[in-house]
Amino acid sequence: MSVHLDRLQTLGATRLNAATVAEFLTAPDCLILVPGNPTRVREANDAAVIFPDLVQAVQSATGRSLAVGFLPSEDETEALRAELGVLAYPCVIAWRNGAFAGVVAHLRPWSEYVSETTALFPAVAA
């Protein structure tokens, strides 16, 4: 696991695997980072570095408290790829109320990345 993924765990993100992901997805609003293998996926470390800021931006924009996790192992990801909706690496996957809500694959300009991810979580009514 990269130092960047280790940092996510110290910031409160849950390290997921095939045995833990089903229970994690029972939370009302989930956002999962699937970075891919840093030796093969050029943007994997970048995705891990900006993920905490993405989570904060989405929570601020929507008023939602997200359960935040990451799948560090490509082997685990491959086993769960169809179930979780992994299309490409890196990606963030949104689940709401136990159902797949969408995926944002690849990094993109920051405002676009935040906007597309935020759109997966409707704002909480004031």
A tleap script that builds the chain and sets N, CA, C and O, in Angstrom:
source leaprc.protein.ff14SB
mol = sequence {
  NMET SER VAL HIE LEU ASP ARG LEU GLN THR
  LEU GLY ALA THR ARG LEU ASN ALA ALA THR
  VAL ALA GLU PHE LEU THR ALA PRO ASP CYS
  LEU ILE LEU VAL PRO GLY ASN PRO THR ARG
  VAL ARG GLU ALA ASN ASP ALA ALA VAL ILE
  PHE PRO ASP LEU VAL GLN ALA VAL GLN SER
  ALA THR GLY ARG SER LEU ALA VAL GLY PHE
  LEU PRO SER GLU ASP GLU THR GLU ALA LEU
  ARG ALA GLU LEU GLY VAL LEU ALA TYR PRO
  CYS VAL ILE ALA TRP ARG ASN GLY ALA PHE
  ALA GLY VAL VAL ALA HIE LEU ARG PRO TRP
  SER GLU TYR VAL SER GLU THR THR ALA LEU
  PHE PRO ALA VAL ALA CALA
}
set mol.1.N position { 0.857 -1.177 0.000 }
set mol.1.CA position { 0.000 0.000 0.000 }
set mol.1.C position { 0.899 1.235 0.000 }
set mol.1.O position { 1.932 1.250 0.669 }
set mol.2.N position { 0.515 2.258 -0.737 }
set mol.2.CA position { 1.337 3.467 -0.832 }
set mol.2.C position { 1.180 4.329 0.414 }
set mol.2.O position { 0.214 4.199 1.166 }
set mol.3.N position { 2.136 5.195 0.609 }
set mol.3.CA position { 2.089 6.126 1.735 }
set mol.3.C position { 0.854 7.016 1.645 }
set mol.3.O position { 0.322 7.440 2.671 }
set mol.4.N position { 0.398 7.300 0.441 }
set mol.4.CA position { -0.789 8.141 0.257 }
set mol.4.C position { -2.057 7.423 0.717 }
set mol.4.O position { -2.957 8.047 1.278 }
set mol.5.N position { -2.125 6.128 0.482 }
set mol.5.CA position { -3.274 5.361 0.965 }
set mol.5.C position { -3.203 5.172 2.475 }
set mol.5.O position { -4.233 5.193 3.150 }
set mol.6.N position { -2.014 4.991 3.004 }
set mol.6.CA position { -1.849 4.930 4.466 }
set mol.6.C position { -2.386 6.209 5.105 }
set mol.6.O position { -3.037 6.163 6.148 }
set mol.7.N position { -2.113 7.332 4.483 }
set mol.7.CA position { -2.568 8.629 4.993 }
set mol.7.C position { -4.095 8.703 5.031 }
set mol.7.O position { -4.659 9.285 5.958 }
set mol.8.N position { -4.764 8.126 4.046 }
set mol.8.CA position { -6.230 8.137 4.037 }
set mol.8.C position { -6.783 7.464 5.284 }
set mol.8.O position { -7.766 7.927 5.863 }
set mol.9.N position { -6.155 6.380 5.692 }
set mol.9.CA position { -6.611 5.664 6.877 }
set mol.9.C position { -6.429 6.521 8.121 }
set mol.9.O position { -7.286 6.509 9.005 }
set mol.10.N position { -5.335 7.260 8.208 }
set mol.10.CA position { -5.126 8.118 9.373 }
set mol.10.C position { -6.110 9.285 9.390 }
set mol.10.O position { -6.359 9.874 10.442 }
set mol.11.N position { -6.668 9.620 8.228 }
set mol.11.CA position { -7.652 10.703 8.145 }
set mol.11.C position { -9.085 10.205 8.347 }
set mol.11.O position { -10.034 10.982 8.243 }
set mol.12.N position { -9.239 8.912 8.636 }
set mol.12.CA position { -10.558 8.385 8.960 }
set mol.12.C position { -11.245 7.578 7.888 }
set mol.12.O position { -12.357 7.097 8.105 }
set mol.13.N position { -10.619 7.414 6.734 }
set mol.13.CA position { -11.215 6.579 5.686 }
set mol.13.C position { -11.050 5.110 6.064 }
set mol.13.O position { -10.051 4.726 6.672 }
set mol.14.N position { -12.020 4.307 5.706 }
set mol.14.CA position { -12.002 2.881 6.011 }
set mol.14.C position { -11.301 2.116 4.893 }
set mol.14.O position { -11.638 2.262 3.718 }
set mol.15.N position { -10.326 1.306 5.273 }
set mol.15.CA position { -9.653 0.430 4.306 }
set mol.15.C position { -10.575 -0.757 4.063 }
set mol.15.O position { -10.870 -1.513 4.988 }
set mol.16.N position { -11.026 -0.922 2.835 }
set mol.16.CA position { -12.007 -1.950 2.506 }
set mol.16.C position { -11.365 -3.149 1.824 }
set mol.16.O position { -10.291 -3.055 1.231 }
set mol.17.N position { -12.054 -4.270 1.925 }
set mol.17.CA position { -11.668 -5.475 1.194 }
set mol.17.C position { -12.946 -6.265 0.923 }
set mol.17.O position { -14.040 -5.828 1.281 }
set mol.18.N position { -12.805 -7.414 0.299 }
set mol.18.CA position { -13.982 -8.194 -0.084 }
set mol.18.C position { -14.824 -8.587 1.121 }
set mol.18.O position { -16.042 -8.724 1.004 }
set mol.19.N position { -14.196 -8.770 2.273 }
set mol.19.CA position { -14.925 -9.190 3.470 }
set mol.19.C position { -15.654 -8.046 4.166 }
set mol.19.O position { -16.603 -8.285 4.913 }
set mol.20.N position { -15.228 -6.811 3.934 }
set mol.20.CA position { -15.805 -5.685 4.681 }
set mol.20.C position { -16.684 -4.752 3.849 }
set mol.20.O position { -17.439 -3.959 4.411 }
set mol.21.N position { -16.598 -4.833 2.540 }
set mol.21.CA position { -17.278 -3.843 1.707 }
set mol.21.C position { -18.802 -3.928 1.802 }
set mol.21.O position { -19.463 -2.890 1.777 }
set mol.22.N position { -19.371 -5.105 1.908 }
set mol.22.CA position { -20.842 -5.226 1.954 }
set mol.22.C position { -21.411 -4.500 3.169 }
set mol.22.O position { -22.409 -3.788 3.054 }
set mol.23.N position { -20.796 -4.672 4.315 }
set mol.23.CA position { -21.283 -3.975 5.512 }
set mol.23.C position { -21.089 -2.467 5.379 }
set mol.23.O position { -21.952 -1.691 5.790 }
set mol.24.N position { -19.966 -2.049 4.810 }
set mol.24.CA position { -19.688 -0.627 4.623 }
set mol.24.C position { -20.774 0.028 3.768 }
set mol.24.O position { -21.183 1.158 4.034 }
set mol.25.N position { -21.232 -0.678 2.753 }
set mol.25.CA position { -22.213 -0.115 1.822 }
set mol.25.C position { -23.612 0.016 2.413 }
set mol.25.O position { -24.517 0.506 1.738 }
set mol.26.N position { -23.808 -0.409 3.650 }
set mol.26.CA position { -25.111 -0.228 4.300 }
set mol.26.C position { -25.266 1.173 4.872 }
set mol.26.O position { -26.366 1.552 5.275 }
set mol.27.N position { -24.193 1.946 4.916 }
set mol.27.CA position { -24.286 3.332 5.373 }
set mol.27.C position { -25.151 4.121 4.386 }
set mol.27.O position { -25.180 3.791 3.201 }
set mol.28.N position { -25.854 5.157 4.852 }
set mol.28.CA position { -26.751 5.906 3.955 }
set mol.28.C position { -26.059 6.511 2.735 }
set mol.28.O position { -26.604 6.467 1.632 }
set mol.29.N position { -24.869 7.074 2.920 }
set mol.29.CA position { -24.154 7.727 1.824 }
set mol.29.C position { -22.692 7.316 1.884 }
set mol.29.O position { -22.009 7.586 2.872 }
set mol.30.N position { -22.212 6.669 0.841 }
set mol.30.CA position { -20.835 6.158 0.807 }
set mol.30.C position { -20.086 6.705 -0.399 }
set mol.30.O position { -20.639 6.829 -1.493 }
set mol.31.N position { -18.822 7.029 -0.177 }
set mol.31.CA position { -17.939 7.402 -1.273 }
set mol.31.C position { -16.669 6.568 -1.123 }
set mol.31.O position { -16.012 6.589 -0.082 }
set mol.32.N position { -16.340 5.837 -2.180 }
set mol.32.CA position { -15.202 4.924 -2.151 }
set mol.32.C position { -14.209 5.316 -3.236 }
set mol.32.O position { -14.578 5.510 -4.394 }
set mol.33.N position { -12.943 5.429 -2.845 }
set mol.33.CA position { -11.866 5.651 -3.801 }
set mol.33.C position { -11.314 4.302 -4.235 }
set mol.33.O position { -11.013 3.446 -3.403 }
set mol.34.N position { -11.184 4.122 -5.529 }
set mol.34.CA position { -10.531 2.941 -6.094 }
set mol.34.C position { -9.390 3.471 -6.975 }
set mol.34.O position { -9.595 3.765 -8.153 }
set mol.35.N position { -8.186 3.591 -6.394 }
set mol.35.CA position { -7.097 4.247 -7.116 }
set mol.35.C position { -6.422 3.405 -8.184 }
set mol.35.O position { -5.878 3.950 -9.144 }
set mol.36.N position { -6.448 2.090 -8.037 }
set mol.36.CA position { -5.689 1.234 -8.940 }
set mol.36.C position { -4.260 1.106 -8.448 }
set mol.36.O position { -3.876 1.710 -7.446 }
set mol.37.N position { -3.493 0.325 -9.152 }
set mol.37.CA position { -2.106 0.060 -8.783 }
set mol.37.C position { -1.221 1.224 -9.231 }
set mol.37.O position { -1.155 1.517 -10.425 }
set mol.38.N position { -0.536 1.895 -8.293 }
set mol.38.CA position { 0.283 3.055 -8.657 }
set mol.38.C position { 1.392 2.762 -9.664 }
set mol.38.O position { 1.844 3.669 -10.364 }
set mol.39.N position { 1.835 1.511 -9.745 }
set mol.39.CA position { 2.874 1.200 -10.724 }
set mol.39.C position { 2.325 1.122 -12.146 }
set mol.39.O position { 3.083 1.236 -13.110 }
set mol.40.N position { 1.012 0.929 -12.282 }
set mol.40.CA position { 0.396 0.850 -13.609 }
set mol.40.C position { -0.557 2.012 -13.907 }
set mol.40.O position { -0.793 2.339 -15.071 }
set mol.41.N position { -1.094 2.622 -12.878 }
set mol.41.CA position { -2.063 3.711 -13.064 }
set mol.41.C position { -1.388 5.021 -12.657 }
set mol.41.O position { -1.156 5.285 -11.478 }
set mol.42.N position { -1.089 5.813 -13.649 }
set mol.42.CA position { -0.328 7.048 -13.452 }
set mol.42.C position { -0.972 7.986 -12.423 }
set mol.42.O position { -0.258 8.652 -11.674 }
set mol.43.N position { -2.294 8.048 -12.377 }
set mol.43.CA position { -2.997 9.001 -11.508 }
set mol.43.C position { -3.353 8.434 -10.129 }
set mol.43.O position { -3.980 9.132 -9.332 }
set mol.44.N position { -2.974 7.205 -9.833 }
set mol.44.CA position { -3.399 6.555 -8.582 }
set mol.44.C position { -2.987 7.337 -7.344 }
set mol.44.O position { -3.817 7.580 -6.468 }
set mol.45.N position { -1.735 7.731 -7.256 }
set mol.45.CA position { -1.279 8.477 -6.073 }
set mol.45.C position { -1.917 9.859 -6.004 }
set mol.45.O position { -2.271 10.330 -4.923 }
set mol.46.N position { -2.065 10.508 -7.158 }
set mol.46.CA position { -2.720 11.822 -7.181 }
set mol.46.C position { -4.149 11.717 -6.654 }
set mol.46.O position { -4.597 12.569 -5.887 }
set mol.47.N position { -4.859 10.674 -7.066 }
set mol.47.CA position { -6.239 10.474 -6.607 }
set mol.47.C position { -6.288 10.307 -5.094 }
set mol.47.O position { -7.179 10.847 -4.438 }
set mol.48.N position { -5.342 9.569 -4.540 }
set mol.48.CA position { -5.303 9.362 -3.091 }
set mol.48.C position { -4.988 10.658 -2.351 }
set mol.48.O position { -5.521 10.897 -1.268 }
set mol.49.N position { -4.136 11.487 -2.920 }
set mol.49.CA position { -3.764 12.749 -2.285 }
set mol.49.C position { -4.948 13.712 -2.236 }
set mol.49.O position { -5.159 14.370 -1.218 }
set mol.50.N position { -5.714 13.807 -3.303 }
set mol.50.CA position { -6.807 14.791 -3.343 }
set mol.50.C position { -8.127 14.263 -2.792 }
set mol.50.O position { -9.062 15.037 -2.583 }
set mol.51.N position { -8.215 12.957 -2.555 }
set mol.51.CA position { -9.477 12.372 -2.099 }
set mol.51.C position { -10.039 13.038 -0.844 }
set mol.51.O position { -11.236 13.326 -0.817 }
set mol.52.N position { -9.242 13.300 0.201 }
set mol.52.CA position { -9.821 13.970 1.380 }
set mol.52.C position { -10.431 15.333 1.051 }
set mol.52.O position { -11.461 15.701 1.615 }
set mol.53.N position { -9.808 16.079 0.148 }
set mol.53.CA position { -10.358 17.376 -0.250 }
set mol.53.C position { -11.651 17.212 -1.045 }
set mol.53.O position { -12.572 18.017 -0.913 }
set mol.54.N position { -11.713 16.180 -1.860 }
set mol.54.CA position { -12.940 15.893 -2.607 }
set mol.54.C position { -14.080 15.562 -1.651 }
set mol.54.O position { -15.193 16.064 -1.809 }
set mol.55.N position { -13.805 14.725 -0.668 }
set mol.55.CA position { -14.822 14.360 0.324 }
set mol.55.C position { -15.331 15.610 1.032 }
set mol.55.O position { -16.538 15.802 1.178 }
set mol.56.N position { -14.412 16.449 1.465 }
set mol.56.CA position { -14.795 17.674 2.173 }
set mol.56.C position { -15.648 18.578 1.275 }
set mol.56.O position { -16.640 19.146 1.730 }
set mol.57.N position { -15.266 18.707 0.019 }
set mol.57.CA position { -16.022 19.560 -0.908 }
set mol.57.C position { -17.432 19.020 -1.127 }
set mol.57.O position { -18.391 19.792 -1.152 }
set mol.58.N position { -17.567 17.714 -1.286 }
set mol.58.CA position { -18.882 17.109 -1.508 }
set mol.58.C position { -19.750 17.260 -0.255 }
set mol.58.O position { -20.927 17.606 -0.356 }
set mol.59.N position { -19.185 17.008 0.905 }
set mol.59.CA position { -19.949 17.146 2.150 }
set mol.59.C position { -20.394 18.591 2.361 }
set mol.59.O position { -21.523 18.837 2.784 }
set mol.60.N position { -19.525 19.533 2.072 }
set mol.60.CA position { -19.883 20.948 2.223 }
set mol.60.C position { -20.988 21.358 1.255 }
set mol.60.O position { -21.900 22.098 1.624 }
set mol.61.N position { -20.905 20.878 0.028 }
set mol.61.CA position { -21.879 21.264 -0.991 }
set mol.61.C position { -23.245 20.620 -0.779 }
set mol.61.O position { -24.267 21.199 -1.146 }
set mol.62.N position { -23.268 19.421 -0.186 }
set mol.62.CA position { -24.525 18.680 -0.089 }
set mol.62.C position { -25.123 18.649 1.312 }
set mol.62.O position { -26.306 18.353 1.473 }
set mol.63.N position { -24.321 18.952 2.320 }
set mol.63.CA position { -24.791 18.854 3.695 }
set mol.63.C position { -24.894 17.414 4.181 }
set mol.63.O position { -25.499 17.147 5.219 }
set mol.64.N position { -24.309 16.495 3.437 }
set mol.64.CA position { -24.354 15.076 3.800 }
set mol.64.C position { -23.066 14.668 4.514 }
set mol.64.O position { -21.987 15.194 4.243 }
set mol.65.N position { -23.211 13.728 5.419 }
set mol.65.CA position { -22.071 13.113 6.080 }
set mol.65.C position { -21.804 11.794 5.361 }
set mol.65.O position { -22.634 10.886 5.389 }
set mol.66.N position { -20.659 11.696 4.727 }
set mol.66.CA position { -20.350 10.527 3.913 }
set mol.66.C position { -19.544 9.497 4.692 }
set mol.66.O position { -18.636 9.848 5.446 }
set mol.67.N position { -19.877 8.232 4.506 }
set mol.67.CA position { -18.991 7.143 4.922 }
set mol.67.C position { -17.927 7.077 3.835 }
set mol.67.O position { -18.251 6.986 2.651 }
set mol.68.N position { -16.672 7.123 4.228 }
set mol.68.CA position { -15.578 7.241 3.273 }
set mol.68.C position { -14.675 6.016 3.369 }
set mol.68.O position { -14.224 5.639 4.451 }
set mol.69.N position { -14.424 5.410 2.219 }
set mol.69.CA position { -13.562 4.241 2.200 }
set mol.69.C position { -12.693 4.207 0.957 }
set mol.69.O position { -12.843 5.011 0.037 }
set mol.70.N position { -11.773 3.243 0.963 }
set mol.70.CA position { -10.914 3.056 -0.203 }
set mol.70.C position { -10.564 1.585 -0.339 }
set mol.70.O position { -10.461 0.858 0.649 }
set mol.71.N position { -10.384 1.166 -1.570 }
set mol.71.CA position { -9.984 -0.205 -1.897 }
set mol.71.C position { -8.537 -0.169 -2.388 }
set mol.71.O position { -8.287 0.144 -3.552 }
set mol.72.N position { -7.588 -0.487 -1.513 }
set mol.72.CA position { -6.183 -0.350 -1.890 }
set mol.72.C position { -5.645 -1.477 -2.751 }
set mol.72.O position { -4.662 -1.285 -3.466 }
set mol.73.N position { -6.255 -2.630 -2.702 }
set mol.73.CA position { -5.718 -3.798 -3.396 }
set mol.73.C position { -6.398 -3.994 -4.736 }
set mol.73.O position { -7.622 -4.096 -4.816 }
set mol.74.N position { -5.602 -4.045 -5.778 }
set mol.74.CA position { -6.169 -4.268 -7.109 }
set mol.74.C position { -6.811 -5.655 -7.195 }
set mol.74.O position { -7.793 -5.843 -7.913 }
set mol.75.N position { -6.257 -6.621 -6.464 }
set mol.75.CA position { -6.859 -7.959 -6.441 }
set mol.75.C position { -8.273 -7.893 -5.867 }
set mol.75.O position { -9.196 -8.495 -6.416 }
set mol.76.N position { -8.441 -7.163 -4.764 }
set mol.76.CA position { -9.762 -6.995 -4.156 }
set mol.76.C position { -10.687 -6.259 -5.118 }
set mol.76.O position { -11.860 -6.610 -5.252 }
set mol.77.N position { -10.167 -5.255 -5.776 }
set mol.77.CA position { -10.976 -4.471 -6.700 }
set mol.77.C position { -11.482 -5.337 -7.847 }
set mol.77.O position { -12.649 -5.252 -8.227 }
set mol.78.N position { -10.612 -6.157 -8.389 }
set mol.78.CA position { -11.024 -7.017 -9.506 }
set mol.78.C position { -12.143 -7.956 -9.082 }
set mol.78.O position { -13.067 -8.212 -9.853 }
set mol.79.N position { -12.063 -8.469 -7.861 }
set mol.79.CA position { -13.096 -9.374 -7.371 }
set mol.79.C position { -14.440 -8.662 -7.212 }
set mol.79.O position { -15.493 -9.288 -7.334 }
set mol.80.N position { -14.406 -7.361 -6.941 }
set mol.80.CA position { -15.622 -6.587 -6.672 }
set mol.80.C position { -16.001 -5.654 -7.825 }
set mol.80.O position { -16.979 -4.913 -7.729 }
set mol.81.N position { -15.242 -5.691 -8.891 }
set mol.81.CA position { -15.389 -4.720 -9.979 }
set mol.81.C position { -16.827 -4.566 -10.479 }
set mol.81.O position { -17.321 -3.442 -10.558 }
set mol.82.N position { -17.491 -5.630 -10.810 }
set mol.82.CA position { -18.860 -5.546 -11.340 }
set mol.82.C position { -19.841 -5.068 -10.272 }
set mol.82.O position { -20.700 -4.229 -10.543 }
set mol.83.N position { -19.713 -5.596 -9.072 }
set mol.83.CA position { -20.635 -5.217 -7.986 }
set mol.83.C position { -20.548 -3.737 -7.655 }
set mol.83.O position { -21.566 -3.087 -7.419 }
set mol.84.N position { -19.331 -3.205 -7.638 }
set mol.84.CA position { -19.139 -1.812 -7.232 }
set mol.84.C position { -19.256 -0.817 -8.372 }
set mol.84.O position { -19.405 0.378 -8.114 }
set mol.85.N position { -19.196 -1.247 -9.591 }
set mol.85.CA position { -19.305 -0.314 -10.709 }
set mol.85.C position { -17.988 0.302 -11.120 }
set mol.85.O position { -17.968 1.404 -11.669 }
set mol.86.N position { -16.876 -0.389 -10.865 }
set mol.86.CA position { -15.562 0.128 -11.251 }
set mol.86.C position { -15.442 0.055 -12.766 }
set mol.86.O position { -15.501 -1.023 -13.358 }
set mol.87.N position { -15.273 1.213 -13.377 }
set mol.87.CA position { -15.162 1.276 -14.831 }
set mol.87.C position { -13.720 1.444 -15.280 }
set mol.87.O position { -13.311 0.896 -16.304 }
set mol.88.N position { -12.956 2.199 -14.514 }
set mol.88.CA position { -11.575 2.512 -14.863 }
set mol.88.C position { -10.875 2.975 -13.587 }
set mol.88.O position { -11.519 3.235 -12.570 }
set mol.89.N position { -9.567 3.072 -13.655 }
set mol.89.CA position { -8.794 3.545 -12.506 }
set mol.89.C position { -8.166 4.879 -12.830 }
set mol.89.O position { -7.792 5.108 -13.980 }
set mol.90.N position { -8.035 5.761 -11.873 }
set mol.90.CA position { -8.720 5.741 -10.584 }
set mol.90.C position { -10.179 6.155 -10.757 }
set mol.90.O position { -10.560 6.756 -11.761 }
set mol.91.N position { -10.980 5.817 -9.753 }
set mol.91.CA position { -12.373 6.251 -9.769 }
set mol.91.C position { -12.888 6.427 -8.344 }
set mol.91.O position { -12.331 5.885 -7.389 }
set mol.92.N position { -13.953 7.190 -8.231 }
set mol.92.CA position { -14.693 7.280 -6.978 }
set mol.92.C position { -16.091 6.746 -7.267 }
set mol.92.O position { -16.699 7.045 -8.295 }
set mol.93.N position { -16.575 5.949 -6.325 }
set mol.93.CA position { -17.865 5.285 -6.489 }
set mol.93.C position { -18.799 5.772 -5.395 }
set mol.93.O position { -18.427 5.803 -4.222 }
set mol.94.N position { -19.993 6.145 -5.772 }
set mol.94.CA position { -21.004 6.610 -4.818 }
set mol.94.C position { -22.082 5.551 -4.652 }
set mol.94.O position { -22.570 4.984 -5.629 }
set mol.95.N position { -22.447 5.290 -3.394 }
set mol.95.CA position { -23.573 4.420 -3.054 }
set mol.95.C position { -24.470 5.205 -2.121 }
set mol.95.O position { -24.000 5.867 -1.197 }
set mol.96.N position { -25.777 5.123 -2.376 }
set mol.96.CA position { -26.760 5.792 -1.519 }
set mol.96.C position { -27.815 4.785 -1.108 }
set mol.96.O position { -28.389 4.087 -1.944 }
set mol.97.N position { -28.063 4.719 0.194 }
set mol.97.CA position { -29.093 3.827 0.729 }
set mol.97.C position { -28.961 2.390 0.207 }
set mol.97.O position { -29.954 1.758 -0.153 }
set mol.98.N position { -27.736 1.891 0.172 }
set mol.98.CA position { -27.477 0.520 -0.223 }
set mol.98.C position { -27.526 0.237 -1.712 }
set mol.98.O position { -27.491 -0.922 -2.124 }
set mol.99.N position { -27.608 1.285 -2.526 }
set mol.99.CA position { -27.678 1.093 -3.975 }
set mol.99.C position { -26.622 1.940 -4.689 }
set mol.99.O position { -26.277 3.035 -4.245 }
set mol.100.N position { -26.132 1.421 -5.774 }
set mol.100.CA position { -25.161 2.131 -6.595 }
set mol.100.C position { -25.758 3.449 -7.078 }
set mol.100.O position { -26.860 3.470 -7.627 }
set mol.101.N position { -25.029 4.552 -6.871 }
set mol.101.CA position { -25.510 5.868 -7.295 }
set mol.101.C position { -24.737 6.416 -8.486 }
set mol.101.O position { -25.245 7.263 -9.220 }
set mol.102.N position { -23.517 5.941 -8.682 }
set mol.102.CA position { -22.739 6.421 -9.816 }
set mol.102.C position { -21.250 6.326 -9.577 }
set mol.102.O position { -20.786 6.009 -8.481 }
set mol.103.N position { -20.525 6.609 -10.627 }
set mol.103.CA position { -19.065 6.547 -10.571 }
set mol.103.C position { -18.499 7.715 -11.370 }
set mol.103.O position { -19.057 8.118 -12.390 }
set mol.104.N position { -17.385 8.247 -10.888 }
set mol.104.CA position { -16.632 9.258 -11.628 }
set mol.104.C position { -15.256 8.649 -11.858 }
set mol.104.O position { -14.479 8.469 -10.920 }
set mol.105.N position { -14.964 8.336 -13.114 }
set mol.105.CA position { -13.709 7.684 -13.463 }
set mol.105.C position { -12.692 8.696 -13.964 }
set mol.105.O position { -13.041 9.655 -14.651 }
set mol.106.N position { -11.467 8.481 -13.626 }
set mol.106.CA position { -10.317 9.295 -14.019 }
set mol.106.C position { -10.353 10.664 -13.330 }
set mol.106.O position { -11.409 11.163 -12.942 }
set mol.107.N position { -9.186 11.237 -13.198 }
set mol.107.CA position { -9.096 12.593 -12.669 }
set mol.107.C position { -9.434 13.572 -13.781 }
set mol.107.O position { -9.323 13.257 -14.965 }
set mol.108.N position { -9.844 14.748 -13.379 }
set mol.108.CA position { -10.213 15.792 -14.318 }
set mol.108.C position { -9.972 17.142 -13.648 }
set mol.108.O position { -9.567 17.170 -12.486 }
set mol.109.N position { -10.201 18.244 -14.323 }
set mol.109.CA position { -10.040 19.542 -13.655 }
set mol.109.C position { -10.863 19.577 -12.361 }
set mol.109.O position { -11.967 19.035 -12.298 }
set mol.110.N position { -10.306 20.220 -11.339 }
set mol.110.CA position { -10.882 20.176 -9.999 }
set mol.110.C position { -12.363 20.538 -9.965 }
set mol.110.O position { -13.153 19.793 -9.385 }
set mol.111.N position { -12.762 21.650 -10.564 }
set mol.111.CA position { -14.169 22.065 -10.490 }
set mol.111.C position { -15.086 21.028 -11.137 }
set mol.111.O position { -16.188 20.782 -10.646 }
set mol.112.N position { -14.649 20.434 -12.209 }
set mol.112.CA position { -15.429 19.402 -12.885 }
set mol.112.C position { -15.509 18.136 -12.015 }
set mol.112.O position { -16.565 17.511 -11.915 }
set mol.113.N position { -14.401 17.773 -11.400 }
set mol.113.CA position { -14.335 16.591 -10.542 }
set mol.113.C position { -15.286 16.739 -9.352 }
set mol.113.O position { -16.041 15.821 -9.032 }
set mol.114.N position { -15.240 17.891 -8.710 }
set mol.114.CA position { -16.122 18.160 -7.566 }
set mol.114.C position { -17.581 18.192 -8.019 }
set mol.114.O position { -18.445 17.606 -7.368 }
set mol.115.N position { -17.854 18.861 -9.112 }
set mol.115.CA position { -19.224 18.989 -9.606 }
set mol.115.C position { -19.832 17.626 -9.954 }
set mol.115.O position { -20.967 17.339 -9.575 }
set mol.116.N position { -19.087 16.798 -10.666 }
set mol.116.CA position { -19.603 15.478 -11.063 }
set mol.116.C position { -19.802 14.576 -9.859 }
set mol.116.O position { -20.769 13.815 -9.811 }
set mol.117.N position { -18.908 14.647 -8.890 }
set mol.117.CA position { -19.046 13.807 -7.689 }
set mol.117.C position { -20.185 14.319 -6.812 }
set mol.117.O position { -20.960 13.520 -6.286 }
set mol.118.N position { -20.298 15.609 -6.651 }
set mol.118.CA position { -21.372 16.207 -5.846 }
set mol.118.C position { -22.734 15.859 -6.440 }
set mol.118.O position { -23.689 15.637 -5.696 }
set mol.119.N position { -22.838 15.809 -7.748 }
set mol.119.CA position { -24.115 15.505 -8.400 }
set mol.119.C position { -24.641 14.107 -8.033 }
set mol.119.O position { -25.828 13.833 -8.210 }
set mol.120.N position { -23.788 13.241 -7.535 }
set mol.120.CA position { -24.205 11.901 -7.152 }
set mol.120.C position { -24.911 11.867 -5.788 }
set mol.120.O position { -25.500 10.854 -5.410 }
set mol.121.N position { -24.844 12.986 -5.059 }
set mol.121.CA position { -25.455 13.090 -3.727 }
set mol.121.C position { -26.347 14.329 -3.664 }
set mol.121.O position { -25.838 15.441 -3.520 }
set mol.122.N position { -27.653 14.162 -3.769 }
set mol.122.CA position { -28.543 15.324 -3.677 }
set mol.122.C position { -28.328 16.075 -2.369 }
set mol.122.O position { -28.059 15.479 -1.325 }
set mol.123.N position { -28.451 17.379 -2.449 }
set mol.123.CA position { -28.288 18.196 -1.247 }
set mol.123.C position { -29.393 17.895 -0.241 }
set mol.123.O position { -30.531 17.608 -0.615 }
set mol.124.N position { -29.045 17.965 1.024 }
set mol.124.CA position { -30.020 17.780 2.102 }
set mol.124.C position { -30.867 19.046 2.163 }
set mol.124.O position { -30.334 20.156 2.138 }
set mol.125.N position { -32.185 18.881 2.242 }
set mol.125.CA position { -33.102 20.030 2.326 }
set mol.125.C position { -32.850 20.776 3.626 }
set mol.125.O position { -32.692 20.174 4.687 }
set mol.126.N position { -32.816 22.086 3.524 }
set mol.126.CA position { -32.555 22.927 4.709 }
set mol.126.C position { -33.756 23.025 5.610 }
set mol.126.O position { -33.701 23.691 6.643 }
savepdb mol mol.pdb
quit
